[in-house]
Structures are given as structure tokens and as C-alpha cells.
Amino acid sequence: MDDFRFLMVGIAGLILMIPWSMFYNETKPKFMMPLAAGVMTIIAAVALYLSFTTGDISNVFVTAFLISFFAFQWFANAVSISRNNI
């Protein structure tokens, strides 16, 4: 069980590298990228906390974290496209 916890932390860390690497990209609302990265980090922290305390990895926050990851990718692509068209 402990090995699985380390794996979960590692996967969450790898996924969070993507939004935090785009932290300083310019967006129209200035703090949009940092806000998105912060929200994803909070969701990941709550998901890990609930998974570790309850032992259940299929909680709502794990699902929300995965959905927020895909939503962030769409958001980052939209920012990139709009910046290139200006």
C-alpha cells in the first residue's frame, strides 16, 4: 500500500509540472495561468489527502483533478492560439 502512495504522489507531481511550467505565460487576465495552476494544486492536495486517509483512490477529487488536467490543456491551447492571432 505504501508503494502505491508514492506512485500517486509521483503521478500528481508529474501532472502538476505542466501547469506550473506555464506559470509565467502572458494571458489577457494577468493571473489566469497562476490561478489555474493553483486550483489544480489545491485539488491534487485534497485528492491525495483523502486518498491517504480513507485508503480509497476513487474519490471525487481524484476525478476532479484528472478533469482539471484535461481542461487546463484546452485552456493553455486556447491561450496559445489567441496570442498567436493577435
Secondary structure in CASP SS format (residue, H / E / C, confidence):
PFRMAT SS
TARGET T0000
AUTHOR 0000-0000-0000
METHOD secondary structure of the structure
MODEL  1
M C 1.00
D H 1.00
D H 1.00
F H 1.00
R H 1.00
F H 1.00
L H 1.00
M H 1.00
V H 1.00
G H 1.00
I H 1.00
A H 1.00
G H 1.00
L H 1.00
I H 1.00
L H 1.00
M H 1.00
I H 1.00
P H 1.00
W H 1.00
S H 1.00
M C 1.00
F C 1.00
Y C 1.00
N C 1.00
E C 1.00
T C 1.00
K C 1.00
P C 1.00
K C 1.00
F C 1.00
M H 1.00
M H 1.00
P H 1.00
L H 1.00
A H 1.00
A H 1.00
G H 1.00
V H 1.00
M H 1.00
T H 1.00
I H 1.00
I H 1.00
A H 1.00
A H 1.00
V H 1.00
A H 1.00
L H 1.00
Y H 1.00
L H 1.00
S H 1.00
F H 1.00
T H 1.00
T H 1.00
G C 1.00
D C 1.00
I C 1.00
S C 1.00
N C 1.00
V H 1.00
F H 1.00
V H 1.00
T H 1.00
A H 1.00
F H 1.00
L H 1.00
I H 1.00
S H 1.00
F H 1.00
F H 1.00
A H 1.00
F H 1.00
Q H 1.00
W H 1.00
F H 1.00
A H 1.00
N H 1.00
A H 1.00
V H 1.00
S H 1.00
I H 1.00
S H 1.00
R H 1.00
N H 1.00
N C 1.00
I C 1.00
END
